[in-house]
Amino acid sequence: MVYQENMVNTGMSSRATMDVESPGHRTVASPRSNWRSWLIRIVTLAGFAIPAVAYLQMIHADGVNVTYYDQWDDVILIGHAFSGTLDFSMLWAQHIEDRVFFPNLIVLALAYTTHLNVVTEEYLSALMLFGATALVICAHKRRSPGRRWIWYCPVAFLLLSLAQAENALFGFAMCWYLALLMVALALFLLDHEPQPWPVFGGAVAAAMVASFSSFKGLLVWPAGLLLIYLRRRPGHLATAWIGFAVLAGVIYFVGFNFNASSSPNQGLAALLTFFLRVVGDIVGESQPGVLVTLFGSVLVLTAIWALVRFATRERTTTGGRPLALSLILFGLLFSALTTYGRSGLAGSENHYVVFAIFVLVGLYLAVLDPPLASERRSSERGPRSMARHTGGQRHLFSDPLFTLARVVVGVGIVLTVILGSANGIALARMTRYDDLRLGQVTVRANQYPDPILALLASQSAQSIRRWISIARDNHLSLFGTGDAAKYLSEPPFDLYSKPLRAAVRVPRNGSTLHGKQVLDVAVSSDLFDVKKVDYVLSRSGLEGASFATGSETIYGWVAEWNTATVPNGSYTIDAIVDDSGGRSVTTAPVEVHVENVNRPGS
């Protein structure tokens, strides 16, 4: 009976009992069994190799050795190092909300070995992601030794999803991948059984590296604390973990500028929508809409269900579910933290796939095994009840919520593999095209006007030209290879090949308006950022005048207009949109009729 229960708890099928050798007897596997075993091994190997090879191929095909935006901070740091003026404060300096101390050390190593070759940095980030993926899989497999490796292939497809192409092809994102690797290492060590002090110390060290690689790395502490609780670790380990967490937080926030990542004030509805889209955008949609929001809602509800159900019922020293719940908590906390700091950046939800995907990964691992509590209750009802409830594991389907969770996870995996891959490939190609144009701008900085240089960073053109000089003088990035000469030998790109387009979405043409109304303009701008949107109101016989200025939100460039401030009658609304490339476009006019009660026309 004990043997039968162990077989159930490890997820092994009844067929496995046929392969056990009795004393003095040697079991001979049939040719059909050997063929099936080899087929499973081949499929498993392919399941791990395909996403890894596809990820590396994306970097090989679309990676471009060019510096832009955040990575100019690396150029400045390296410039100080090469000139002998580097000090600790520069390594520790806050980048938006991030302390990137350990990534800065790696950047300096890359500067001295590869002249900050960005493509090499992208490959290094890929290796970090591969390591994080392997640690997550091995940590769970260690607790579920009877489960075949093939069941972990979906984890590889999720964590190595091409939907994260924007981060994979951005060298500066190495700090995120280092943080993920250290988070995975910390949880891997915390989940080790037994838990001697050297192993615990390794987990603390990994958590410290994660904390000072990215602001998101600080989330390793609550995720690790949940794992300690679920594994029934001794109280002194939990106390020590909390103590080190407090220490890391104090060190992190000494001299911290809390206004560095402040977002524009957003309403509760906008914050909630952004949060749901971060969680739900597992496919890398550049403009996530209602479907992404809806799926994010389903994932969040499923994640909360899993945390409440399993964390309250299954504190255990066996099985892989506690690790899964820690990953879910990490993903949810990351999405909440991102919402707080980034909710004002419309259309940026797909930037965070690399972190948010951990919610789906954790859910998959959480529902991979049957509920331990259900098995325990079945065993307590006696041998006959145990056999009835474990035979073929049909008891799983008696729990509709558990079955529904598996359906949600299955849909998420399919969407990530199919739509995530398609979106990632398209985004990678577009990123390469844009990077090549940025390379042209970099080597011809003195030939382009200031608005064009803003493509390289959101700083003054004078600062950007100075940074380019540092890169050129120290042979960094494209100036350290033959790429610079290649760009100069080619005709420059037409940066204005795609025109600026804009259209008024709200109100609709022919609408009758009253009271306070929302105004919304949809803008399509190629490489250039939209700088300003002015709404203009006109009526017959009167020249139009600006009456509202749009603010960027997740819904578009939105403004509010109190129609009671004008007489009733017919009006024309259009918008003037300016971008950082110096271009301006006026939208097609929209005819509306203002009709407020007790408000005469004129």
C-alpha positions as CSV (number, residue, x, y, z in Angstrom):
1,M,0.0,0.0,0.0
2,V,2.9,2.4,0.8
3,Y,4.4,1.6,-2.6
4,Q,1.2,2.3,-4.4
5,E,0.8,5.7,-2.6
6,N,4.3,6.7,-3.5
7,M,3.6,5.9,-7.1
8,V,0.6,8.2,-7.1
9,N,2.4,11.0,-5.4
10,T,5.3,11.0,-7.9
11,G,2.9,11.2,-10.8
12,M,4.0,7.8,-12.2
13,S,1.5,5.8,-14.2
14,S,0.5,2.3,-13.3
15,R,2.5,1.0,-16.3
16,A,5.6,1.9,-14.4
17,T,4.9,-0.9,-11.9
18,M,5.4,-3.4,-14.7
19,D,9.0,-2.4,-15.2
20,V,10.0,-3.2,-11.6
21,E,12.3,-6.1,-11.2
22,S,11.4,-8.7,-8.6
23,P,14.3,-10.5,-6.8
24,G,16.0,-13.0,-9.0
25,H,14.0,-11.9,-12.1
26,R,15.1,-9.6,-14.9
27,T,12.5,-7.7,-16.8
28,V,13.1,-7.6,-20.6
29,A,11.5,-4.6,-22.3
30,S,9.6,-5.3,-25.5
31,P,10.7,-3.8,-28.8
32,R,7.6,-1.7,-28.9
33,S,8.4,-0.3,-25.4
34,N,12.0,0.5,-26.5
35,W,10.6,2.3,-29.6
36,R,8.2,4.4,-27.6
37,S,10.9,5.2,-25.0
38,W,13.2,6.5,-27.7
39,L,10.4,8.5,-29.4
40,I,9.7,10.2,-26.1
41,R,13.4,11.0,-25.7
42,I,13.6,12.5,-29.2
43,V,10.5,14.6,-28.7
44,T,11.7,15.8,-25.4
45,L,15.1,16.8,-26.8
46,A,13.3,18.7,-29.6
47,G,11.0,20.3,-27.1
48,F,14.0,21.9,-25.3
49,A,16.1,22.5,-28.4
50,I,13.5,24.2,-30.7
51,P,12.8,27.3,-28.5
52,A,16.5,27.6,-27.6
53,V,17.7,27.5,-31.2
54,A,14.9,29.8,-32.3
55,Y,15.9,32.3,-29.7
56,L,19.5,32.3,-30.7
57,Q,18.6,32.4,-34.4
58,M,16.5,35.6,-33.7
59,I,19.6,37.3,-32.2
60,H,21.8,36.0,-35.0
61,A,19.4,37.2,-37.8
62,D,18.2,40.5,-36.2
63,G,20.7,41.6,-33.7
64,V,22.5,44.9,-34.6
65,N,25.5,46.3,-32.9
66,V,24.1,49.8,-32.2
67,T,23.7,51.9,-29.1
68,Y,20.6,53.8,-28.2
69,Y,18.5,55.1,-25.3
70,D,19.5,53.6,-21.9
71,Q,22.7,52.0,-23.2
72,W,24.3,55.4,-23.6
73,D,24.6,55.3,-19.8
74,D,27.0,52.4,-20.4
75,V,29.0,54.4,-22.9
76,I,29.4,57.2,-20.3
77,L,30.4,54.7,-17.6
78,I,33.0,53.1,-19.9
79,G,34.3,56.5,-20.9
80,H,35.0,57.3,-17.3
81,A,36.7,53.9,-16.9
82,F,38.9,54.4,-19.9
83,S,39.9,57.9,-18.8
84,G,40.6,56.8,-15.2
85,T,37.8,58.9,-13.6
86,L,35.5,56.0,-12.6
87,D,34.5,55.8,-9.0
88,F,32.1,53.7,-6.9
89,S,29.3,56.3,-7.0
90,M,29.1,55.9,-10.8
91,L,28.7,52.1,-10.5
92,W,26.0,52.5,-7.8
93,A,24.2,55.4,-9.5
94,Q,20.4,55.0,-9.9
95,H,19.1,54.4,-13.4
96,I,15.5,55.5,-13.3
97,E,14.4,53.2,-10.4
98,D,17.1,50.6,-10.9
99,R,20.3,50.0,-9.1
100,V,22.4,48.2,-11.8
101,F,25.6,47.7,-9.9
102,F,26.3,44.1,-11.0
103,P,25.3,44.7,-14.6
104,N,27.6,47.7,-14.6
105,L,30.5,45.4,-13.7
106,I,29.6,43.1,-16.6
107,V,29.4,46.0,-18.9
108,L,32.9,47.1,-18.0
109,A,34.1,43.5,-18.6
110,L,32.5,43.6,-22.1
111,A,34.1,47.0,-22.8
112,Y,37.5,45.6,-22.2
113,T,37.0,42.4,-24.0
114,T,34.5,43.2,-26.9
115,H,34.5,47.0,-27.0
116,L,30.8,46.7,-25.9
117,N,29.6,44.7,-28.8
118,V,25.9,44.9,-28.3
119,V,25.2,41.6,-30.1
120,T,27.6,39.8,-27.8
121,E,25.7,41.3,-24.9
122,E,22.5,40.0,-26.3
123,Y,23.9,36.5,-26.6
124,L,25.1,36.8,-23.0
125,S,21.5,37.8,-22.0
126,A,20.3,34.7,-23.8
127,L,22.6,32.5,-21.8
128,M,21.4,34.0,-18.6
129,L,17.8,33.3,-19.7
130,F,18.7,29.8,-20.6
131,G,20.3,29.4,-17.1
132,A,17.2,30.7,-15.4
133,T,15.0,28.4,-17.4
134,A,17.1,25.3,-16.6
135,L,17.1,26.2,-12.9
136,V,13.3,26.5,-12.7
137,I,12.9,23.2,-14.5
138,C,15.5,21.4,-12.5
139,A,14.1,22.7,-9.2
140,H,10.7,21.4,-10.0
141,K,11.9,18.1,-11.4
142,R,14.0,17.5,-8.3
143,R,10.8,17.5,-6.3
144,S,8.9,15.4,-8.8
145,P,11.4,12.7,-9.8
146,G,8.8,10.5,-11.3
147,R,7.6,13.0,-13.9
148,R,9.1,12.7,-17.4
149,W,11.2,15.5,-18.7
150,I,8.8,16.0,-21.6
151,W,6.3,17.6,-19.3
152,Y,8.8,20.5,-18.8
153,C,9.1,21.4,-22.5
154,P,6.2,23.9,-22.2
155,V,8.3,25.8,-19.6
156,A,11.1,26.2,-22.1
157,F,8.7,27.4,-24.8
158,L,7.2,29.9,-22.4
159,L,10.4,31.3,-20.8
160,L,12.2,31.4,-24.2
161,S,9.2,32.9,-26.0
162,L,10.1,35.0,-29.0
163,A,7.4,37.4,-27.8
164,Q,10.1,39.1,-25.7
165,A,12.0,40.1,-28.9
166,E,12.2,43.7,-27.9
167,N,14.2,42.8,-24.7
168,A,16.2,40.1,-26.4
169,L,17.5,42.6,-29.0
170,F,18.2,45.3,-26.5
171,G,21.6,45.0,-25.0
172,F,20.8,47.1,-21.9
173,A,18.1,44.5,-20.9
174,M,21.0,42.3,-19.8
175,C,20.3,43.8,-16.3
176,W,16.8,42.2,-16.4
177,Y,18.1,38.8,-17.5
178,L,20.8,38.9,-14.8
179,A,18.2,39.6,-12.2
180,L,16.0,36.7,-13.5
181,L,19.0,34.3,-13.4
182,M,19.7,35.3,-9.8
183,V,16.0,35.0,-8.8
184,A,15.9,31.5,-10.3
185,L,19.2,30.5,-8.6
186,A,18.0,31.9,-5.2
187,L,14.7,29.9,-5.4
188,F,16.6,26.8,-6.6
189,L,18.9,26.9,-3.6
190,L,16.1,27.8,-1.1
191,D,14.1,24.7,-2.4
192,H,17.1,22.4,-1.7
193,E,16.5,19.6,0.8
194,P,18.0,19.7,3.4
195,Q,18.7,23.4,3.9
196,P,22.2,23.7,5.5
197,W,23.6,27.2,6.1
198,P,26.0,27.1,3.1
199,V,23.1,26.5,0.8
200,F,21.0,29.1,2.5
201,G,23.9,31.5,2.3
202,G,24.2,30.9,-1.5
203,A,20.5,31.7,-1.8
204,V,21.0,35.0,0.1
205,A,24.0,35.9,-2.1
206,A,22.0,35.2,-5.3
207,A,19.1,37.3,-3.9
208,M,21.5,40.2,-3.2
209,V,22.9,40.1,-6.7
210,A,19.3,40.1,-8.1
211,S,18.4,43.1,-5.8
212,F,21.3,45.2,-7.1
213,S,20.8,44.3,-10.7
214,S,17.3,45.7,-11.2
215,F,14.5,47.1,-9.0
216,K,12.5,44.0,-10.0
217,G,15.1,41.8,-8.4
218,L,14.0,42.9,-5.0
219,L,10.9,40.8,-5.5
220,V,13.0,37.7,-4.9
221,W,12.6,38.4,-1.2
222,P,8.8,38.0,-0.9
223,A,8.9,35.1,-3.4
224,G,11.6,33.4,-1.4
225,L,9.7,34.0,1.9
226,L,6.6,32.3,0.5
227,L,8.8,29.3,-0.5
228,I,10.3,29.1,3.0
229,Y,6.8,29.2,4.5
230,L,5.3,26.5,2.2
231,R,8.3,24.2,2.8
232,R,7.8,24.4,6.5
233,R,11.4,25.7,7.1
234,P,12.6,26.4,10.6
235,G,11.7,29.7,12.1
236,H,15.3,30.8,12.3
237,L,15.7,30.5,8.5
238,A,12.6,32.7,7.9
239,T,13.9,35.2,10.4
240,A,17.3,35.3,8.7
241,W,15.7,35.7,5.3
242,I,13.6,38.6,6.4
243,G,16.6,40.2,8.1
244,F,18.6,40.0,4.9
245,A,15.6,41.4,2.9
246,V,15.4,44.4,5.2
247,L,19.2,44.9,4.9
248,A,19.0,44.8,1.1
249,G,16.1,47.2,1.1
250,V,17.9,49.7,3.4
251,I,21.0,49.6,1.3
252,Y,19.0,49.9,-1.9
253,F,16.9,52.9,-0.9
254,V,19.6,55.0,0.9
255,G,19.8,58.2,-1.2
256,F,17.1,56.9,-3.6
257,N,15.2,59.3,-5.8
258,F,11.6,58.2,-5.5
259,N,10.5,60.7,-8.2
260,A,12.7,59.1,-10.9
261,S,10.1,56.7,-12.1
262,S,6.9,58.6,-11.3
263,S,4.1,58.1,-13.9
264,P,1.5,60.7,-14.8
265,N,-1.5,60.5,-12.5
266,Q,-3.8,57.7,-13.7
267,G,-7.3,56.8,-12.6
268,L,-8.0,53.5,-10.9
269,A,-9.5,52.1,-14.1
270,A,-6.4,53.0,-16.1
271,L,-4.1,51.4,-13.5
272,L,-6.2,48.2,-13.4
273,T,-6.3,48.0,-17.2
274,F,-2.5,48.4,-17.4
275,F,-2.0,45.8,-14.8
276,L,-4.2,43.3,-16.5
277,R,-2.6,43.9,-19.9
278,V,0.9,43.4,-18.5
279,V,-0.2,40.0,-17.1
280,G,-2.2,39.1,-20.2
281,D,0.2,40.3,-22.9
282,I,2.0,37.0,-23.1
283,V,2.1,37.2,-26.9
284,G,3.9,40.6,-27.2
285,E,1.1,42.6,-28.7
286,S,2.4,46.1,-29.6
287,Q,-1.1,47.6,-29.1
288,P,-2.8,45.3,-26.6
289,G,-6.6,45.7,-26.6
290,V,-9.7,44.2,-25.0
291,L,-8.8,40.6,-25.7
292,V,-5.4,41.0,-23.9
293,T,-7.2,42.7,-21.0
294,L,-9.8,39.9,-20.8
295,F,-7.1,37.2,-20.9
296,G,-5.1,39.1,-18.3
297,S,-8.2,39.1,-16.0
298,V,-8.6,35.3,-16.4
299,L,-4.9,34.8,-15.6
300,V,-5.0,37.0,-12.5
301,L,-8.1,35.3,-11.2
302,T,-6.6,31.9,-11.8
303,A,-3.4,32.9,-10.2
304,I,-5.2,34.2,-7.1
305,W,-7.2,31.0,-6.9
306,A,-4.0,28.9,-7.1
307,L,-2.3,30.9,-4.4
308,V,-5.3,30.8,-2.0
309,R,-6.1,27.2,-2.6
310,F,-2.7,25.6,-2.5
311,A,-0.8,28.0,-0.2
312,T,-3.4,27.5,2.5
313,R,-3.8,23.7,2.1
314,E,-0.5,22.3,0.9
315,R,2.4,23.4,3.1
316,T,4.6,20.4,2.4
317,T,8.2,19.3,2.2
318,T,7.5,17.2,-1.0
319,G,6.3,18.0,-4.5
320,G,7.1,21.0,-6.7
321,R,4.0,23.1,-6.2
322,P,5.5,25.5,-3.5
323,L,8.1,26.5,-6.1
324,A,5.3,27.1,-8.6
325,L,3.4,29.4,-6.2
326,S,6.6,31.4,-5.6
327,L,6.9,32.0,-9.3
328,I,3.2,33.1,-9.5
329,L,3.8,35.5,-6.7
330,F,6.9,36.9,-8.3
331,G,5.1,37.5,-11.6
332,L,2.1,39.2,-10.0
333,L,4.2,41.4,-7.8
334,F,6.3,42.4,-10.8
335,S,3.2,43.3,-12.8
336,A,1.9,45.4,-9.9
337,L,5.2,47.2,-9.5
338,T,5.4,47.9,-13.2
339,T,1.9,49.3,-13.1
340,Y,2.9,51.7,-10.4
341,G,6.0,53.0,-12.3
342,R,5.0,52.6,-15.9
343,S,1.2,52.9,-16.2
344,G,1.5,56.3,-18.0
345,L,3.5,54.8,-20.9
346,A,0.7,53.8,-23.3
347,G,1.4,50.7,-25.4
348,S,4.4,49.6,-23.4
349,E,2.8,46.5,-21.9
350,N,4.6,44.2,-24.2
351,H,8.0,45.4,-22.9
352,Y,7.6,43.2,-19.8
353,V,6.8,39.8,-21.3
354,V,10.1,38.4,-19.9
355,F,8.9,38.9,-16.3
356,A,5.1,38.7,-16.6
357,I,5.3,35.3,-18.3
358,F,6.3,33.9,-14.9
359,V,2.6,34.0,-13.9
360,L,1.7,31.5,-16.6
361,V,4.8,29.4,-16.0
362,G,4.0,29.2,-12.3
363,L,0.4,28.3,-13.1
364,Y,1.5,25.5,-15.4
365,L,3.8,24.0,-12.8
366,A,1.1,24.4,-10.1
367,V,-1.5,22.4,-12.0
368,L,0.9,19.9,-13.4
369,D,0.6,17.6,-10.4
370,P,-2.7,16.5,-8.8
371,P,-3.7,18.4,-5.6
372,L,-1.8,16.8,-2.7
373,A,-4.6,17.7,-0.4
374,S,-7.1,15.7,-2.5
375,E,-4.8,12.7,-2.5
376,R,-4.4,13.0,1.3
377,R,-8.1,13.1,1.9
378,S,-8.5,10.1,-0.5
379,S,-5.9,8.1,1.4
380,E,-7.6,8.9,4.7
381,R,-10.8,7.3,3.5
382,G,-9.1,3.9,3.2
383,P,-7.6,1.5,0.6
384,R,-10.9,1.0,-1.4
385,S,-11.5,4.7,-1.6
386,M,-7.9,5.4,-2.5
387,A,-8.0,3.0,-5.4
388,R,-11.3,4.5,-6.6
389,H,-9.9,8.0,-6.5
390,T,-6.5,7.4,-7.9
391,G,-7.2,4.9,-10.6
392,G,-6.2,6.7,-13.8
393,Q,-6.2,9.9,-11.7
394,R,-9.9,10.4,-12.7
395,H,-10.4,12.2,-9.4
396,L,-8.8,15.3,-11.0
397,F,-11.9,15.8,-13.2
398,S,-14.2,15.9,-10.2
399,D,-12.8,19.3,-9.3
400,P,-14.1,21.7,-12.0
401,L,-12.0,24.7,-10.9
402,F,-8.8,22.6,-11.1
403,T,-9.8,21.4,-14.6
404,L,-10.7,25.0,-15.6
405,A,-7.3,26.2,-14.4
406,R,-5.6,23.5,-16.6
407,V,-7.7,24.7,-19.6
408,V,-6.6,28.3,-19.0
409,V,-3.0,27.3,-18.8
410,G,-3.3,25.2,-22.0
411,V,-4.8,28.1,-23.9
412,G,-2.1,30.4,-22.6
413,I,0.7,28.0,-23.8
414,V,-0.9,27.6,-27.2
415,L,-1.3,31.4,-27.6
416,T,2.3,32.0,-26.5
417,V,3.8,29.5,-28.9
418,I,1.7,30.5,-31.9
419,L,0.9,34.2,-31.6
420,G,3.9,35.0,-29.4
421,S,6.2,33.5,-32.0
422,A,4.5,35.4,-34.9
423,N,4.5,38.7,-33.1
424,G,8.1,38.2,-32.0
425,I,9.4,37.5,-35.5
426,A,7.6,40.5,-36.8
427,L,8.9,42.7,-34.0
428,A,12.5,41.4,-34.4
429,R,12.5,42.3,-38.1
430,M,11.1,45.7,-37.4
431,T,13.6,46.2,-34.6
432,R,16.5,45.3,-36.9
433,Y,15.2,47.8,-39.6
434,D,15.0,50.6,-37.0
435,D,18.4,49.7,-35.5
436,L,20.0,49.9,-38.9
437,R,18.6,53.4,-39.3
438,L,19.8,54.3,-35.9
439,G,23.3,53.2,-37.0
440,Q,23.1,55.6,-39.9
441,V,22.1,58.4,-37.6
442,T,25.0,57.6,-35.2
443,V,27.8,57.7,-37.7
444,R,26.3,60.8,-39.4
445,A,25.3,62.6,-36.2
446,N,26.7,65.9,-37.5
447,Q,24.7,65.8,-40.7
448,Y,21.3,65.3,-39.1
449,P,19.2,68.0,-37.4
450,D,18.6,67.9,-33.6
451,P,15.1,66.3,-33.8
452,I,16.6,63.3,-35.6
453,L,19.2,62.8,-32.9
454,A,16.4,62.4,-30.4
455,L,15.8,59.0,-31.9
456,L,19.0,57.8,-30.1
457,A,18.0,59.1,-26.7
458,S,15.5,61.4,-25.0
459,Q,18.2,63.9,-24.2
460,S,19.5,67.1,-25.7
461,A,21.2,66.8,-29.1
462,Q,24.4,68.3,-27.5
463,S,24.5,65.5,-25.0
464,I,23.9,62.9,-27.6
465,R,26.7,64.2,-29.9
466,R,29.1,64.2,-26.9
467,W,28.2,60.5,-26.1
468,I,28.8,59.6,-29.7
469,S,32.2,61.2,-29.5
470,I,33.0,59.1,-26.4
471,A,31.9,55.9,-28.3
472,R,34.0,56.9,-31.4
473,D,37.1,57.8,-29.4
474,N,37.0,54.6,-27.4
475,H,36.0,52.3,-30.3
476,L,32.8,51.2,-28.6
477,S,29.8,49.4,-30.2
478,L,29.6,49.9,-33.9
479,F,32.8,52.1,-33.8
480,G,34.7,49.0,-32.6
481,T,34.0,47.0,-35.8
482,G,33.7,47.7,-39.5
483,D,30.1,48.6,-39.1
484,A,30.7,52.4,-39.0
485,A,32.6,52.4,-42.3
486,K,29.9,50.2,-43.8
487,Y,27.2,52.7,-42.8
488,L,29.2,55.6,-44.2
489,S,29.6,53.8,-47.5
490,E,25.9,53.3,-47.9
491,P,23.3,55.9,-48.9
492,P,21.5,57.2,-45.8
493,F,18.1,56.0,-44.9
494,D,15.1,58.2,-45.6
495,L,13.9,58.7,-42.1
496,Y,10.7,60.3,-43.2
497,S,9.7,57.5,-45.5
498,K,6.6,56.7,-43.4
499,P,4.4,59.8,-42.9
500,L,2.9,60.8,-39.6
501,R,-0.7,59.8,-39.4
502,A,-3.4,60.8,-36.9
503,A,-7.2,60.6,-36.7
504,V,-9.8,61.7,-34.2
505,R,-11.5,58.6,-32.7
506,V,-13.7,60.2,-30.2
507,P,-16.1,61.9,-30.7
508,R,-17.4,60.3,-33.9
509,N,-18.5,62.3,-36.9
510,G,-22.1,63.4,-36.6
511,S,-22.3,62.9,-32.8
512,T,-24.5,65.0,-30.5
513,L,-22.6,66.1,-27.4
514,H,-23.6,67.4,-24.0
515,G,-21.9,67.8,-20.7
516,K,-18.3,66.7,-20.3
517,Q,-17.0,64.7,-23.2
518,V,-13.8,62.7,-23.8
519,L,-11.6,63.5,-26.8
520,D,-9.3,60.9,-28.2
521,V,-6.8,60.9,-31.1
522,A,-5.1,57.8,-32.5
523,V,-1.6,58.5,-33.8
524,S,0.7,56.4,-35.9
525,S,4.3,57.7,-35.8
526,D,7.2,55.7,-37.2
527,L,10.5,56.2,-35.3
528,F,9.6,59.5,-33.8
529,D,7.7,60.2,-30.6
530,V,4.6,62.3,-30.5
531,K,5.4,65.5,-28.6
532,K,2.1,67.4,-28.6
533,V,-1.6,67.0,-29.5
534,D,-3.8,70.1,-29.6
535,Y,-7.5,70.0,-30.2
536,V,-9.0,72.7,-32.3
537,L,-12.7,73.8,-32.3
538,S,-14.2,75.7,-35.2
539,R,-17.7,76.7,-36.3
540,S,-19.1,78.4,-39.4
541,G,-17.8,82.0,-39.8
542,L,-15.3,81.7,-36.9
543,E,-11.6,80.8,-37.0
544,G,-10.6,77.7,-35.1
545,A,-8.9,77.9,-31.8
546,S,-7.1,75.4,-29.6
547,F,-9.4,74.4,-26.7
548,A,-7.7,71.3,-25.2
549,T,-4.3,69.6,-25.1
550,G,-4.1,65.8,-25.2
551,S,-2.3,63.7,-22.6
552,E,-0.8,60.3,-23.5
553,T,-2.6,57.4,-21.9
554,I,-3.0,53.7,-22.6
555,Y,-6.1,54.6,-24.6
556,G,-4.4,57.2,-26.9
557,W,-4.0,61.0,-26.6
558,V,-6.9,61.9,-24.5
559,A,-8.4,65.2,-23.3
560,E,-11.6,66.2,-21.6
561,W,-14.0,69.0,-22.8
562,N,-16.9,70.6,-21.0
563,T,-19.3,71.4,-23.9
564,A,-21.2,73.7,-21.6
565,T,-18.5,76.3,-22.1
566,V,-19.7,76.9,-25.7
567,P,-23.2,77.8,-27.0
568,N,-25.3,75.0,-28.5
569,G,-24.8,74.5,-32.2
570,S,-22.7,72.7,-34.8
571,Y,-18.9,72.6,-34.6
572,T,-15.9,71.1,-36.2
573,I,-13.2,69.4,-34.2
574,D,-9.8,68.5,-35.5
575,A,-6.3,68.0,-33.9
576,I,-2.8,69.1,-34.6
577,V,-0.2,66.5,-33.9
578,D,3.6,67.2,-33.6
579,D,6.3,64.6,-33.3
580,S,10.0,64.7,-32.3
581,G,11.0,64.6,-36.0
582,G,9.7,68.1,-36.5
583,R,6.7,66.9,-38.4
584,S,3.1,68.1,-37.9
585,V,-0.2,66.8,-39.2
586,T,-3.8,68.0,-38.9
587,T,-6.5,65.3,-38.6
588,A,-9.5,65.2,-40.8
589,P,-12.3,67.3,-39.3
590,V,-15.1,65.8,-37.3
591,E,-18.5,67.4,-37.3
592,V,-20.4,67.4,-34.0
593,H,-23.5,69.1,-32.6
594,V,-23.5,70.5,-29.0
595,E,-26.9,70.4,-27.3
596,N,-26.9,71.1,-23.6
597,V,-30.2,71.5,-21.7
598,N,-31.2,75.2,-20.9
599,R,-28.3,76.4,-23.0
600,P,-29.3,78.6,-25.9
601,G,-27.5,78.5,-29.2
602,S,-25.9,81.5,-30.8
